[in-house]
Amino acid sequence: MSGITTHILDLTHGKPAANVTIELYYSEPSSSTWQLLQTAATNADGRLDAPLLIGENAKTGNYEIVFHIGDYFRCQSIDLPDPPFLDQVPVRFGLASPDSHYHVPLLVSPWGYQVYRGS
């Protein structure tokens, strides 16, 4: 399967992060303009019910996934400062091979995160 997928793990509670809003943006390689392609929310397993982008719509260029984790942690009754240390986590990456699968997981707490290209 080609395209872009993601999932989110809440490291503070040791569980998938459900009901997190995610936005996917695209920018042509020679442009600085970002276009919103998709908005979705994670399910109970911290995943999306469908890929953010399916292979036939993937094209070479720059992508950005914005994870709205501040809203998620506020709903978890965590005492966050105002503004929170992490509110929206943007992850920019290049898609060089549109025929490949790009899985971009986020491991997150209110104080830090890690992202990588998964499988």
C-alpha positions in Angstrom: 0.0 0.0 0.0 1.4 3.4 -0.9 0.4 6.8 0.6 0.6 8.4 4.0 -0.5 6.9 7.3 0.1 7.8 10.9 -0.7 6.9 14.5 -0.2 8.5 17.9 0.9 6.9 21.2 0.4 8.8 24.5 3.5 8.1 26.4 2.2 9.8 29.6 -0.6 7.2 29.9 0.9 4.4 28.0 -2.0 4.1 25.5 -3.1 5.2 22.0 -4.2 8.8 21.7 -7.8 8.9 20.6 -9.7 11.8 19.2 -6.7 13.8 18.1 -7.3 16.1 15.2 -4.7 15.8 12.4 -4.2 18.0 9.4 -2.2 17.1 6.3 -0.7 19.8 4.1 1.1 19.7 0.8 3.6 22.1 -0.9 5.2 21.8 -4.3 9.0 21.3 -4.2 9.6 24.8 -5.5 6.9 26.6 -3.5 6.4 28.0 0.0 2.6 27.8 -0.2 0.9 25.1 1.8 -2.4 23.5 0.8 -4.6 21.7 3.3 -5.4 18.3 1.8 -7.1 16.5 4.7 -8.4 16.8 8.2 -9.1 13.7 10.3 -9.2 12.5 13.9 -7.7 9.4 15.4 -9.8 6.5 16.5 -9.7 4.5 19.8 -6.5 2.8 18.6 -4.7 6.1 18.0 -4.9 5.5 14.2 -7.0 6.9 11.4 -9.9 4.9 9.9 -8.4 5.6 6.4 -5.0 6.8 5.2 -4.3 10.5 5.2 -3.4 10.2 1.6 -3.9 7.2 -0.7 -1.2 6.2 -3.2 -3.0 7.3 -6.3 -3.2 10.9 -4.9 0.4 11.0 -3.7 2.9 13.1 -5.5 6.5 14.1 -5.0 6.8 17.1 -2.7 6.8 18.4 0.8 4.2 17.4 3.3 3.3 18.5 6.8 1.2 16.7 9.4 -0.1 18.9 12.2 -1.0 17.0 15.3 -3.3 18.9 17.7 -2.1 17.3 20.9 -2.8 20.2 23.2 -6.5 19.7 22.9 -6.0 16.0 23.5 -4.0 16.4 26.7 -6.5 19.0 28.0 -9.2 16.4 27.7 -7.1 13.9 29.7 -7.3 16.2 32.8 -3.6 17.0 32.7 -2.7 20.2 34.4 -1.1 22.1 31.6 0.4 25.6 31.7 -1.4 28.3 29.6 -0.2 28.2 26.9 0.8 24.6 26.9 4.4 23.6 26.2 3.2 21.6 23.1 -0.1 22.5 21.5 0.2 21.8 17.8 3.1 19.6 16.7 4.0 20.1 13.0 6.0 17.4 11.3 7.4 18.3 7.8 8.8 15.7 5.6 9.6 15.1 1.9 7.9 12.4 -0.2 10.4 11.4 -2.8 8.8 8.2 -4.0 5.0 8.5 -4.5 4.8 4.7 -5.0 6.1 4.0 -1.5 4.3 3.9 1.8 5.1 6.7 4.3 4.0 5.9 7.9 4.7 8.8 10.3 4.0 7.8 13.9 4.1 10.3 16.8 5.1 9.3 20.3 4.0 12.2 22.6 3.7 13.6 26.1 2.8 17.1 27.1 6.6 17.8 27.3 8.1 16.1 24.3 7.6 14.0 21.3 9.4 11.7 18.8 8.5 11.1 15.2 10.0 8.7 12.7 9.3 7.0 9.4 7.7 3.7 10.4 6.6 0.8 8.3 
